[in-house]
Amino acid sequence: MTLKQQFNRQLARQHLLTPQVTLIVAVSTGVDSMVLLDLLQQIPVEQRPRLVVAHVNHHLRVQSAQEVAFLTQYCAQHQLTLERADWLAADHPATGVEAAGRAFRYDFFAKLMAKYQAAAVLTAHHANDQTETYLMKLARGGDLAQLTGIQPQRQFATGLLVRPLLPWPKATLRAYARQQQLTWFEDVTNQDVQLTRNRVRHQVVPALTKVNPALLEHVASYEQQLADLLTAQAEMVATLLPTVVDESDALVIDKLQQLPPHWRLATLQAWLEQRTGEQFSTVKLQPTYRWLSNRQQLQGTLRLNARVEIVKVTSIIDIIPTKKRVKKLMPPEKIMVDLNQWQKITATQVAGVFTDPITTDSQPFRLMANDGPLAFRPWRADDCVTLKGGGHQRVRRILIDQKVPPQSRDQVMVLVNTHGTVLWLVGYKFSYRDQHVGSQTVFLALKHTELKGVHLKR
């Protein structure tokens, strides 16, 4: 079966092989996206969806203008609708340009979906991308669930985000492009091994492929097995959860401990997530389980993070209501950061450090290897923010310049590294980090909440 036939079958399985739907096709003019666009155009006209080509000019390379000119002419020749967006250099952040560009692109795609009432956005991610993502997550560590890679299809904006090329390696796509005599452009920034993904792509994957040439196929198989395993686990836990709670939905310790040992932690995790709407890693919940299982301590409270506290009374575990908890507690002097978790830092703010942009205004930030662990804390008189030129500005001066009322300044928090260096004056200013330093790009995000009648005091 040819690549075209396999591709069409893939689209049919995803219910997209019909002229009744509109598809937004992300095209960078690289070989992968040009192959995707060509395969879509090869679909018989009676089955072909309406195609809208989406291109973002990131203004990062001299050849960007040449790529725009080429794609404009290409779409005109092939009678394709082209939508373009410009991410101007003036809008580029000082650090984390790659990730910020991704956030800009996907925001653009979401707007196009609404404009054209499109069923899906199609991107040209392939098997090599999947392997790179898997290895990066494996190195990062965490729960088994965090090892899940690029999904072939997921919800996005008003429809779906689909990666129809995911089953095929880049070599197959490049061979197809040569066979079809396609024109494409090479992005020279993909060779920059200072970027983590590029190091994995050009150094780690080739080394592992020498160990076993079937690396890509094995990773794809592991990803599918993992997805099936996690689905089965979720279904099983859903049946176990009602058996370990009482009529008020509190957790009964004795009933939890009657479960087979390998189901206890997962069931505790599901109960907490259901009751609080937050996610907790099983790694972090292991001390919690030991605490609630301790028969020498029949009652007490345990803080899981800045927002969630549980109470133990004999054999019952319950959640302390948020408002009661906030009213009786002084704000913590330090809140240790849980990666990829929103954390309540004041009565009206939640903030977090994430490995991917979680909001459209998430700020990319480069972390050094020795930065961790990170923490939120109230600002201090000697705190300073690092400036681009290498200088520093006192937090107090920033708050004065921003016209923050004196009575509100004691509510302001900072994000600091393990050495106490201010990385973020939350809500006001980020410290400068050169985009070429550091070992990991993270995203700093802030949301404002409303908490009526409750005030934290310092």
C-alpha positions in Angstrom: 0.0 0.0 0.0 1.4 3.4 -1.0 1.9 6.3 1.4 -1.1 8.1 -0.3 -3.4 5.1 0.3 -2.3 4.7 3.9 -2.7 8.5 4.4 -6.3 8.5 3.0 -7.2 5.5 5.1 -5.8 7.3 8.2 -8.0 10.4 7.4 -11.0 8.2 6.9 -10.6 6.6 10.3 -10.5 10.2 11.7 -13.8 11.0 9.8 -12.1 13.8 7.8 -12.2 12.3 4.3 -15.2 14.2 3.1 -15.8 17.5 1.2 -18.3 18.5 4.0 -15.5 19.5 6.4 -13.0 22.3 6.4 -9.4 21.6 7.5 -6.8 24.2 8.6 -3.5 22.9 7.4 -0.4 24.3 9.2 2.3 24.8 6.6 5.8 26.1 7.4 7.2 25.2 4.0 9.5 22.6 5.6 9.5 19.2 4.0 7.0 17.6 6.5 4.3 20.2 6.0 4.8 20.4 2.2 4.3 16.6 2.1 1.2 16.9 4.3 -0.2 19.6 1.9 0.6 17.6 -1.2 -1.1 14.4 0.2 -4.2 16.4 1.0 -4.3 17.7 -2.5 -3.9 14.2 -4.0 -7.2 13.1 -2.4 -9.9 12.5 -5.0 -12.0 15.6 -5.5 -15.2 13.9 -4.4 -13.6 13.0 -1.1 -11.3 16.0 -0.6 -12.1 18.3 2.4 -11.9 22.1 1.9 -8.4 23.2 2.7 -7.2 26.4 4.3 -3.4 26.8 4.5 -2.2 28.6 7.6 1.3 30.1 7.7 3.1 32.1 10.4 6.1 34.3 9.5 8.2 34.3 12.7 10.6 36.9 11.3 13.5 34.9 12.8 15.4 34.2 9.6 16.4 36.1 6.4 14.7 33.4 4.2 11.3 33.9 5.9 10.3 36.5 3.3 11.3 34.0 0.5 9.2 31.3 2.1 6.2 33.6 2.3 6.6 34.5 -1.4 6.9 30.9 -2.4 3.8 29.8 -0.4 1.7 32.7 -1.7 2.5 31.7 -5.3 2.0 28.0 -4.6 -1.4 28.5 -3.1 -2.5 30.8 -6.0 -1.3 28.2 -8.5 -3.2 25.4 -6.7 -6.3 27.5 -5.9 -5.8 27.2 -2.2 -7.0 29.6 0.5 -4.0 31.0 2.3 -4.1 32.7 5.8 -1.0 34.4 7.0 0.1 35.8 10.4 3.2 37.8 11.3 4.9 37.4 14.6 6.9 40.6 14.6 10.4 40.7 16.0 9.3 43.5 18.4 7.0 41.0 20.0 9.6 38.3 20.6 10.5 37.7 24.2 14.0 37.9 25.5 14.0 34.2 26.3 12.1 31.1 25.2 11.5 32.3 21.6 10.8 28.9 20.3 8.0 28.1 22.8 6.6 31.6 22.6 6.4 31.2 18.8 4.5 27.9 19.3 2.0 29.7 21.5 1.5 32.4 18.9 0.9 29.8 16.2 -1.7 27.8 18.0 -3.6 30.9 19.0 -3.6 31.8 15.3 -4.9 28.4 14.4 -7.7 28.6 17.0 -8.8 31.9 15.5 -8.9 30.4 12.0 -10.9 27.4 13.2 -13.6 29.9 14.5 -13.5 32.0 11.3 -13.9 29.0 8.9 -15.9 26.8 11.3 -13.3 24.2 10.6 -13.5 20.6 11.9 -9.8 20.3 12.6 -6.3 21.7 12.5 -3.7 19.4 10.8 0.0 19.5 11.7 2.8 17.6 10.1 4.2 15.9 13.3 5.8 12.5 12.4 7.3 9.5 14.1 10.6 11.2 14.8 8.8 14.0 16.6 7.1 11.4 18.7 10.3 9.7 19.7 12.0 13.0 20.6 9.0 14.0 22.8 9.0 10.7 24.5 12.8 10.8 25.3 12.6 14.4 26.6 9.7 13.5 28.9 11.6 10.3 30.0 14.6 12.4 30.9 12.4 15.0 32.8 10.9 12.3 35.1 7.6 12.2 36.9 4.4 10.1 36.8 3.9 7.3 34.2 1.0 9.3 32.8 3.4 12.1 31.9 5.2 9.8 29.5 2.4 10.0 27.0 3.6 11.6 23.8 2.0 13.4 20.9 -1.6 12.3 20.5 -2.7 11.5 17.0 -5.9 13.4 17.7 -7.1 15.6 20.6 -9.6 18.3 21.3 -8.5 21.8 20.3 -10.3 25.1 20.3 -13.7 24.4 18.6 -12.7 21.1 17.0 -9.8 18.8 16.8 -6.0 18.9 16.5 -4.9 16.0 14.2 -1.5 14.7 13.3 -2.1 12.4 10.4 1.6 11.8 9.6 2.4 10.5 13.1 2.8 6.8 12.0 5.6 7.6 9.5 9.3 8.5 10.1 10.8 11.6 8.5 12.9 9.6 6.1 9.7 8.2 4.5 8.3 11.8 4.1 11.5 13.0 2.7 11.6 10.1 0.2 8.0 11.0 -0.9 8.9 14.6 -1.3 11.8 13.7 -3.6 9.7 11.3 -5.6 7.0 13.9 -6.1 9.6 16.6 -6.8 8.2 18.9 -4.1 9.8 22.2 -3.2 10.6 22.8 0.4 12.8 25.0 2.6 15.2 23.9 5.3 15.0 25.7 8.6 18.6 26.3 9.7 17.6 26.9 13.3 16.7 23.2 13.5 20.5 22.6 13.6 21.0 24.6 16.8 21.9 22.0 19.4 21.7 24.6 22.2 17.9 23.8 22.0 17.0 20.7 24.0 14.9 19.2 21.2 17.6 19.7 18.7 20.1 18.0 20.9 17.8 15.0 21.3 17.1 15.0 17.5 20.7 15.2 16.3 22.6 13.5 19.1 20.5 11.2 21.2 18.1 9.7 18.6 20.9 8.8 16.1 23.0 7.2 18.9 20.0 5.1 20.1 19.1 4.2 16.5 22.6 2.7 16.1 21.8 0.5 19.1 18.5 -0.6 17.5 17.4 0.7 14.1 13.8 0.0 15.1 13.8 2.7 17.8 11.0 4.8 16.2 8.7 1.8 15.9 9.4 0.6 19.4 8.6 4.1 20.9 5.4 4.2 18.9 4.5 0.8 20.3 5.3 1.8 23.8 3.2 4.9 23.5 0.2 2.9 22.3 0.6 0.4 25.1 0.9 3.1 27.6 -2.2 4.9 26.4 -4.2 1.6 26.6 -2.8 0.9 30.0 -3.7 4.3 31.4 -7.2 4.0 29.9 -7.7 0.6 31.5 -6.4 1.9 34.9 -8.8 4.9 34.7 -11.7 2.6 34.0 -10.8 0.3 36.9 -10.3 3.1 39.4 -13.7 4.6 38.4 -15.3 1.3 39.6 -13.2 1.2 42.8 -13.7 4.8 43.9 -17.4 4.4 45.0 -16.4 1.5 47.2 -14.0 3.5 49.4 -16.1 6.6 50.2 -19.0 7.2 52.6 -22.3 8.9 52.0 -20.6 12.4 52.3 -17.9 11.4 49.8 -15.2 11.3 52.5 -12.5 8.7 52.1 -12.7 5.7 54.4 -9.2 4.5 55.2 -10.1 1.0 56.1 -12.0 0.5 52.8 -9.1 1.9 50.9 -6.7 -0.5 52.5 -8.9 -3.4 51.7 -8.1 -2.8 48.0 -5.2 -4.7 46.4 -2.0 -2.8 47.2 -1.3 -1.7 43.6 -4.7 0.0 43.4 -4.6 2.0 46.6 -2.4 4.9 45.5 -4.2 5.3 42.2 -7.6 5.4 43.9 -6.4 7.9 46.5 -5.1 10.0 43.6 -8.5 9.8 41.8 -10.4 10.7 44.9 -8.3 13.8 45.5 -8.5 14.9 41.9 -12.3 14.4 41.9 -12.8 16.3 45.1 -10.4 19.2 44.4 -10.2 19.5 40.7 -6.4 19.4 40.9 -3.8 16.9 39.8 -1.5 15.1 42.2 1.4 12.9 41.1 1.6 9.5 42.7 5.2 10.2 43.6 4.2 13.1 45.8 1.2 11.2 47.2 3.3 8.3 48.6 4.1 10.2 51.8 0.4 11.2 52.1 -0.6 7.5 51.9 1.9 6.6 54.6 0.5 9.4 56.8 -3.1 8.4 56.4 -2.2 4.7 57.0 -0.4 5.4 60.2 -2.7 3.9 62.9 -0.6 5.5 65.7 -1.9 8.9 64.6 -5.7 8.9 64.6 -6.3 12.5 63.7 -4.5 15.5 62.3 -4.3 17.7 59.1 -1.9 17.6 56.2 -1.2 20.3 53.7 -0.8 18.9 50.2 -0.1 22.3 48.6 -1.0 25.9 49.0 -4.7 25.2 48.2 -5.5 21.7 49.5 -5.4 20.5 53.0 -6.9 17.2 54.2 -8.1 16.2 57.7 -7.9 12.8 59.3 -10.4 11.8 62.0 -10.0 8.2 63.1 -10.5 6.3 59.9 -12.0 9.1 57.7 -10.1 11.5 55.4 -11.8 14.6 54.1 -11.0 17.9 52.4 -11.0 21.0 54.6 -13.2 23.6 52.8 -11.2 26.3 51.1 -12.8 29.3 52.7 -12.5 27.9 56.2 -8.9 27.0 55.5 -7.9 30.4 54.2 -9.6 32.3 57.0 -7.8 30.5 59.7 -4.3 30.3 58.1 -1.7 32.9 57.7 -0.2 32.9 54.2 2.8 30.7 54.0 6.2 32.3 54.0 7.3 30.0 51.2 5.3 27.9 48.7 7.5 25.2 47.0 6.7 25.0 43.3 5.1 21.8 41.9 5.9 21.7 38.2 2.8 21.8 35.9 0.4 22.7 38.8 -1.5 25.9 39.4 -0.7 27.0 43.0 -2.6 29.6 45.0 -0.1 32.2 46.1 -2.5 35.0 47.4 -6.2 35.4 48.1 -6.8 36.4 44.5 -3.9 34.9 42.5 -2.9 31.4 41.3 0.4 31.0 39.5 2.4 28.1 38.1 5.5 26.9 36.4 4.7 24.7 33.4 6.7 22.8 30.8 4.3 23.9 28.0 2.4 27.1 27.5 -0.9 26.7 29.4 -2.3 30.2 28.6 -1.8 32.5 25.6 0.1 34.9 27.8 2.4 32.3 29.4 5.9 33.7 29.7 8.7 31.5 28.4 11.7 31.4 30.8 15.0 29.6 30.7 16.0 27.7 33.8 19.6 26.9 34.8 20.4 23.4 36.0 21.1 24.7 39.5 18.0 26.8 39.8 15.7 24.2 41.5 13.8 23.8 43.6 11.8 27.0 42.9 9.5 28.7 45.4 7.0 31.5 45.7 7.4 33.9 48.7 6.6 37.4 49.7 9.0 40.0 48.3 11.7 41.4 50.6 13.3 44.8 50.8 16.6 43.6 49.3 15.0 41.7 46.4 16.0 42.8 42.9 15.0 41.9 39.3 17.8 41.2 36.8 17.7 43.6 33.7 18.7 42.8 30.2 21.9 45.0 30.3 23.2 43.1 33.3 22.0 45.5 35.9 19.4 45.1 38.6 16.3 47.0 39.7 14.9 46.8 43.2 11.4 45.3 43.6 10.4 48.2 45.8 11.3 50.7 42.9 9.3 48.6 40.4 6.2 48.6 42.6 6.5 52.4 43.1 7.0 52.9 39.3 4.0 50.7 38.6 2.0 52.8 41.1 1.0 49.9 43.3 -0.7 51.3 46.4 1.4 51.0 49.6 -1.4 49.0 51.2 -1.3 46.4 48.3 2.4 46.0 48.1 2.6 43.5 51.0 0.4 41.1 48.9 3.0 40.9 46.1 4.9 37.6 45.7 8.1 36.7 43.9 9.3 33.5 42.3 12.8 32.6 43.5 15.3 29.9 42.8 17.1 27.8 45.4 19.7 30.6 45.9 17.0 33.2 46.6 17.5 35.0 43.2 14.2 36.6 42.0 13.1 35.1 38.7 9.7 36.7 38.5 8.0 39.6 40.4 4.6 38.0 40.0 2.2 40.2 38.0 4.7 42.9 37.3 8.1 42.0 35.8 10.3 39.0 34.8 14.0 38.8 35.4 16.1 38.7 32.2 17.6 35.4 31.0 19.5 35.0 27.8 17.7 32.6 25.5 21.0 30.7 24.8 21.7 29.8 28.5 20.0 27.4 30.7 19.0 23.8 30.3 15.2 24.0 30.1 12.5 26.3 28.9 9.5 26.6 31.3 6.4 28.8 31.1 5.4 31.2 33.9 1.7 31.8 34.2 -0.7 33.8 36.4 -4.4 33.8 36.8 -6.6 36.1 38.9 -9.4 34.6 41.1 -12.1 36.1 43.2 -12.4 35.2 46.9 -15.2 37.2 48.5 -15.0 37.9 52.2 -11.7 36.2 52.7 -8.4 38.1 53.0 -4.9 36.9 53.7 -3.0 38.9 56.3 0.7 39.5 56.6 
